Amino acid sequence: MTTSGLKKMGREEAGYIKYLFGRHISKGQVRYLRCAHLDTLERSRQGCFFVEPTLGEKFFDCFSSAGCFNVGRSNPEILKALEDGLDDYDMGSFQMLSVPKIELARKLVSTCPGDLKRLVLCASGADAFAGAVKLAKGATGRNDVISMNKAYHGHEGFSLSANGKDYYKHLFVPLMPGVHFVDFNDLEAVRRLASEKIAAVVLEPVQGEGGIHVAGKEYIQGLRRICDEHGIMLIFDEVQTGFCRTGKMWAMEHYGVTPDIMFTAKSISGGAYPNGAVVFREIEPLMSYVEANPFFHTSHAGGTDLGCIVSSKVIDFLVENRVWENAARIGGRFKEGLEQLRKDNGDIIKEVRGLGLMIGMEYEYEFVGALMAECLARQRVWAAYSGNAPQVMRFQIPITATMEEVEDLLRRIRSAMAAMRWYLVFLLPLARVPVFRSLLDNMKVQIFSFNLVRDVEDFVLRHVLRRS
């Protein structure tokens, strides 16, 4: 991707776009993003990069919209499949039989281990979560669900109820009853709650929004045993961990465990057309329940013909190119580089963790998340900290990245860390005083103070530099 042929956008035009976004959609969203220099406009998206139009420079996309762009930004093979699909198809009717639906179903279950051979098509991750939980409740005749603290499954009714952070939920209570929360990786907590009242245990094999926490192998295998003992459905949320992100086609493969129900979304879209799916085992009582209630979960926007055409091509691309191997190889080098950065900055970086190219870097202080995002942006890196854990920077780059691109990214991250140290000369002494640390970690204080800095910068750019 080159930037030489692109016409740069003036700062006034970009500012007006942001003004219109704030006026018609959300001024608060603009201010939230602006405080960490994340209010970036995207143009000419390709591979691991997009072009920021006011600078005319490439930014490295380290977020991939929480894993939507596993196959890269604007993957030409995926876009070609969508373009060709438009010759003969539109969305189609969600209740009608169609060849694209059958083709996707056949290809998707072929990638899944064990007897995960049946599926329900959905529109999004939150929609798929609802379908998975409804399936577990309907099949078992039970009501209660065990979810994890710091879990994130979406913002709709069922999924919102199972999110493990009150920040997302407190404005909307009461929510779905019967959801019990336990700490991630705490097998005994699940064992204490397990009973004939519990329909399902649901978890992400690697918590994304929760701060890139990886489930232990003994923990996952222990969950399988507990669920089998009590007739509980084990559900994996593979929305972010699936489609090769962790170095396997599915994260479940790291554990040698097949859940009763798995659901996926985001990367199944190829970053081109939204889609989602619930995949479940050919076992009772799941089979008989779905046969008796074929419309227990339906979606007008899920499993569309165009969506299935795109998703089928995504699977073809991943399998033919064995992209999970690239994710494991590149992820190993990237994690190694971040681990060296941690060793060199042990007073700032607490831990580096993850699987494949789903990696988190945890800082000693929450306020460093927004500060590092700002410093990364100045190195032309777009990276977001975790919604449930702002002290954790998430690195979920497209898994088609090359080794050369990862080395370049590591160089940029090191430069950003060096720049951030100048800020920390003043901020670290304050952070050691409890009252100041609470202010530094307060999101409202961060939004106000960082936006104030941006206001000063914009004033200088508009008036002082222009005159010179």
N, C-alpha and C positions, 0 to 999 in steps of 0.2 A: 504494500500500500504506500503510495506516495502522496505528498501534500502539496506539491508544487502547482498542480492545476486547480486547486481549490481556492475560491474567493473567500478571503477572511471576512469575518463578521465584525462590525464595529462594536465597541463597548456600549455605546448608546442603544444599539439595536438589541444586544444581548440583555442589557438592563431592562429594556421595555418588555422583552419576552418574559423575564422573571417577574416583572410587575404584573403583567397580564395573568401569569400563573397564580400569583398571590391573590389577585382580585377575583378570579373565577374558580380557583381550585382551593388553594390553601396558602395563606401568607405565613402561617406557622411552619409549614413544611419547608418553605424557602429559607426562613430564618434558621431552622434547625440544620439544614444542609450547609448553609452559608457559613455557620460558625466554625466548621471544620474544613472549609474550602471544598465542599462536596457538591456545591451548586453548579456543577459543570454541565454544559450542553454537549451532546454527543453528535458527531457527524462522521460520515465515511467510516463505518464500523467494519473491521476485518481482522480475523485471527484473534490475537490477544489484545488488540488495540482499537481505540477510536480517536478521532481527531477533535480537539477542542477548537471551535471555530474562531474565537477572538484571538487566540495565539497562533492558530494554524499549525499546531504541534500535536504529535501523537501522544496519547496517554495510555499507559499500561493498565488494562482492566483486571484488577485483582479480586473483584467481587463476583463477576459473571452473573449478576442479578441472582445471588444465592444459588448458583449452579445451573442457571438456565442455559448457559452457553458452553456446555461441555465440549461440543464439537467445534467451538470457535465462533466468533462473531461473523455473521453473514457468510456462513459456509456455502460455497457455490454449489456443491452437490445437493444440499438440502433445499436451497432456494430454487434450483432447477426442478426438483421434484414437485415443489409447490406450483411453480409456473406451469409445468406440464399437466399437473392435476387440474388446473383451472380450465384446460381445454375441454374436459369432459364432465367435471364435477363441480358442485357447490357444497355447502355444508351438509346437505341431505337431511332427511327426517330421522330423528333419533330413534324412532320405533321401527323403522324399516330395515330389512336385511340389505346388506350391500357387500360387494367384494372387498372394498378397502377395510371394512370392519373385520372381516374374516382373515384377511392377510395380516393385519396388525396382531390380531389375537394369536394366530399361528406362530408368528415370529417372536412375539413377546414371551409366550410361555416356553418357547424353545430355549430361551436364555436363562430360565429360572431352574433352580435345583429341585430335586425331589419330585413330589406330586403336586407342585404348584402349577396346575394346568387349566384352571378356569378363571375367567375374568369378567369384571363389570367395568364398562367404560365411563369415564367421569370428565369433568371440565377443568379441575384444578386440584391442588394439593388439599385444600380445606374441604372441597367437595368429596375427594377420595377418602379423606379421614372419616367424614360422615358416613360414607358408604360402607367402610370397613367396620366401624363401630355398630352401625345398624345391622350389618350381617351377623356380627358376633352376638348381639343382643337377641336378634330374632331367632337365630339358630339354637342358642342355649336356653332361651326363655328366661334369662337373667337380666338384671338391670345395671349392676355396679361395674365400674371400670377402674383399674389402677393405672395411673399415669405418673410421670416423673417431675420432680422439682426441676425448674429451669427448662422444661420441655417447651417446644414450640411446634404447633400443628396447624396454625392458620387463625383466621379472625371471624369465622362464621360460627353459628350456634354450637354445634357439637364440638368443633375443634377449639373454639374459644374457651369452652368449659374445661378442656383438658390441658390448656396452656399452663405451664408451671410458674408463672409470675403474675402477681396481682396487678401489676401496672397495666396489663392488657384487659383486665376483667372488671376492675372495681366499679366502673361506671355502668355496668350492664347486669349486675346481680339483681335477682336470682338467675342463675344459669342452670344447665342440665344437672339434676341431682345425681348423687351416687358416684361421684368421681373422687377417688382417694389418691393422695399424692405421697410419694416416698422419694427418698434420695436416690439419685442415679448411682448404679453400681452397688447398692445396698441390698443384697439378696435376702438377708434376714428380715428386713422390713416388708418385703413382698410376701415372704413365708408367713409372717404374722397375720397378714390381711387375707391370705388365700383361703377361700371357702366356697361353698356352693352358691353363694350370692354373687360371686364375681363372674362377669361374662368374659372379660378380656383384660390382659395386660398389654399396654401399648407403649412403645418407645422408639426413639431414633437410635440406631446402632452407634452413631456418632452425633452428639447433640450439636446442632449448628448455631442457632441463636443463643443457646445456653453457654457458648464459649468454647466450642470444639472439644468436648469431653468424649473420650473413646470408651465404649463399653469393654470390660474385661471378658476374656474368653470363658473363664469359669463362671462368671456372672450370667452370661447369655446361656450357657449350657445348663446352669442351675435353674434359670427361668423356664427352660424347656421341660425340665423334670417336674417342677412345681405345677406348671400348667397341665401336664399330662396326669398328674396325681389327682387334680381337682376338676378336670373337665373344663378348664379355662382356655380360651382362645388366645394364643400368642400372636400379637400384631406388630409388624415392623413398619415404621415410617421410613421409606427409602426415597423420599422426595428429593432430598439433597445428597444422600449417600449413594444412590443408584446410578446406573448407566456409566460405570467405569470410574467414577469420581475417586474412590478409595483404593484403586489399584486392582480391583476385581470388578466383574460385571455388576455384582451386587455386594454390598457390605456383608451380608449374611454369610457369604462364602468364606470370610475370614474365620468364622466361628464353627463351621461344620454343623450348623443348626438351620433347619427349615421352619419358618414360622407357619402358623395355620393360615394367616392372612398377611399379605404385603400390599402396600400401595405406593404409587409413584406418580410424579408429575414433573413440572419444571423442565428438566433436560430432555424429557420425552418429546418436547416441542421442537428441539433443534434450534431454539431461539427464534423460530419463524411462525409457528402456529400452535396455540395453546392446546393441551390435551392432558389426560390423566387416566389412571386405571387402578382398580383393585384386583389383585390376583389372589386366588385362594386354592387350598388343597382339595383334591378329590377325596374327601372323607365325609363321614357323617358326624354331626348333623348338618354340615354346611350344604352338602349336595341336595338333600331332600328339601331343605328350606328354600333354596333358590329355585328349584324346580316347581315347588308349590307357589312361590311368590316371585315370578320373573320380573316384576316391575317394582320390587321393594325399594329400588334406588334408581332413578332415571334423571337424565339431564339433557336439555335441549342443546346445550353448547358443548357437551362432552362426547367424545367418540364420533365427531363429525367426519364425513368422508374425506374432506381436505386434511383435517387433523390426522386421520389414520394414515393417509398417504405420506405425509411428512414424517410421522413417527416411524413408519415402516422403513423409510429411507435412513432415518437416524440409526436404527438398529443395524441395517445393512452396513452403514459406514463404520460403526463401532466394531462390528464383528469382522468385517473384511480387513480392517486395518489393525485389529487387535489392540485397540486404543487403551485398554486397561493396562497393557504392558508399558506403554509410554507413561501413563499416570503413575505407575509404581516406580519406574526408573527416574523420571523427572522429579517426582515427588520426593524420592529419597535424597536427591542432590539438593533440592530446595530446602528441605527440612534440615539437612546437614549444614547448609549455609546459614540458616536462621539460628541453629544451635550454636554455631561459632559466634554469631552476633550476640547471643545471650551470654556466652562466656566472657566476651569482651565488655559487656555492659550489665554485669550481674547486679548492680545497684538499681537498675531500672527494669530489666526484663526478668520476670519470675520463672517462666516456663515456656517451652515450645512443645506442642503436642499435635497429634493428628494421624491420619491414615492417607496414603497416596497424596493427592493434591487437594485435600481438605485439611488445612493446617491453621492452627491458632497460635498466636504469640501473646502471652499474658504479661501485663506490666504489673509493677508493684503498687501502682496507684491508678484509680479510675480515670482521673482527669488526663492522664497521659494518652488515652485512646483518642480523644478529639485533637489533642496537640500533635500526636504523631500523624494523624490523618492530614492535618494541615501541612506538616513538613513533607509528607509523601507527595501531596498535591503539587508542591513546589518542585519536586523531582519528576513531575509528570507521571505520577502513579495514583490511580483512583482505588482507594482501599477503605473499607468500612469496618467499624468496630461492632461487636455483637450487641444486639438489642437487649438481650437478657443479661449481658455481662460487658459493660462498656470498657472495662480494663483489658479486654481481649480483642486484638486485631485479627480479623479473619482474612485468610489468603485462600481464595478458591478460583485460581486462574483457569482459563480454558485448558482442558487436559490434552489438547493438541499442541501445546507449547513445545518449542524446541529447547535443547540444552543451551544453545546460544542465547535465546530469549530469557531463560531463567538466570543465566549468569549476568546478563544485563540488568535484570530486575533486582538481583541481590546487590549489585553495585549501587543502584538507585536507593535501595532501602538502607544500605550502610551510610550513604550520603545524607539521607533524611535523619538518621539517628544522630549523626555528628552535628547536624544543624540544630536538632532538638536539645542537645546538651547545653547550648547557649541559653535557651529559655529556662532550663532546669537549674542553672546557676542561681537564679532568683527564686524559683518555685519550690525546689526541694527543701530548703530550710523552712519555708512556710508550711509545707506538707507534713512536717514533723510535729507541728503544733495542732492538736485535735480540732480546735475551733476553725482554724484556717483550712485544714484538710477537708472538713465537712463542706466548707464553702467551695473549695476547688472541685470537689466531686459532685457538687450540686448541678444538675443539668440546666436548670434555669439560669444559674450564675454563669455557666459556661456559654450558653447561648447569648446572654447579654454581653459578656466581656469580649468574646471572640467577634461578635458582630460589631462591637464598638471599634475593635482593631481594624476590621474590614472597612468600616466607614471612614476611618482616618486614611487608610490606604487609598480608597477610591477618591477621597478629596485631594490627596497629593497628586494622584494620576490625572485628575481632571483639571487642576488649577496650577499647581507648582511646576510639574514636569512639562505641561503643555506650554507654559510661558517661556521655559528655558529652551 
